[in-house]
Amino acid sequence: MTSKQEQAKTISSNIKELRGKIDWNQSKLAQEAGITGAALSKIEQGERVPTIVVLKKIASALNVEVHELTGEQPVERSEQEERNLEFYRKFKSINDLDDKDQQLLLEMAERLKGLTDK
């Protein structure tokens, strides 16, 4: 098996596993990632190694890092960076709020941060 074939197999397997964990079918993931169902099908069948742009779209839709799709070593992050990332993953829907509500949440977060810094 060539390196490209191994890479395609790893990515395929990881996408299927992550998609299954959130109970999405291929159509849902393709829609959320902004790619065609046919493209995702070829990726999941191991017929195609996606471009970095497509990998980023799929990773974003699944709320994971690209390395979790490729099986590569993760980027080293501090504990604070990891907590921030987890926060943004959990509260991704904040972007769906209107500007006023987003501002209120930001102000609340700043006040809480001030309390924890003491």
N, C-alpha and C positions, 0 to 999 in steps of 0.2 A: 504494500500500500504506500502511495506517495505521501509526502508531507501535506500536500494540498488536500488529498483525500482524507487524511487523518484529521486535519483541521476542520474540514466540512462535517465529518462525523461527530467531532466533539461539539461543535456549535449546534448542530442539529439536535443532538441528545440533550444539551443544556437548555435549549429553547423549549423543547417539548416538556422537559421536567418542570421548568419554571412556569410555563403556561398551565400545566396541569395543577400546580400548587394553588393557582388562583382560579381554577375551574373555568378557563377561557378556551373556546374553540379557536381554530385557525382564523376564521372570519373576524372574530372579535379582536384578536391580536393584530391582524393586518389592518383593520380599521383604526385601532388606537395608535398604531405605529405610523399610519399614513403610507402604507405600501400596499401593493396588490396582493390579493389572496394567492394568485399564481406564483408570485415571487416568493412568498412565505412558504408555500407548499414545496417549491424546489429547494429552498434552504433546509426545510425540515426533513426532506428526503435525502439530504446530503449531496444533491446534484449541483449545488452552487455554494461557493464561499461568498458571503455578502461583503459589500464594500464597507468601509468604516462608517460612512454616512448611514447606511442601512442598519448596521450593528448598533449605532447610537440611537437610532429611532426605535429599534426593538427594545434595547436596554431601557430607554426612557419609558416606553409603554409598560414594561414589566417592573419598573421602579428598581432596577438593579444597575450595577456598574458593567461596563463593556467586558471587563476581565471575567465576570461571572458567566458570560456567554462563551468567551474564547477559551476559558480554562487557564489563562495566563496568571502569573503572580499579581496580586493586587498592589496598588500604589500604597506605600506606607503613609499612614495618617496618624495624627495625634488623637488622643482620646476625645478632646474637644471637637476636632474636625469630624470624627465618627459620630458623636452625639448630634452635631449640627446636621449632618447628612441624614441620619435617622429621623430627625425632626422633620426635615423637608420631605422625606419619603412618606411619613405618616400624614402630614398635613398638606399634601400636594393640592388638595381641593381649595386651599386658601385663595389660589389664583382665580377661582370661579366666583369669589365674592366681589361685590362692588367696591369701588375705591374707598368709600366712607368706612365700610366694615373692615377692610384691610388696614386702614389707618388706625382704627380703634384697636385692633389686635396688635399692631406694631407698638402702639403706645403702652398697652398692657404688658407686652413682652419687655419693653424697656424698663417699666416700673418693677417688674419681677426680677429682672437682671440686677437692678439697683439694690434690691433687697438681698439677693444672694451674694453680691459682691462685698457686702458688709461683714 
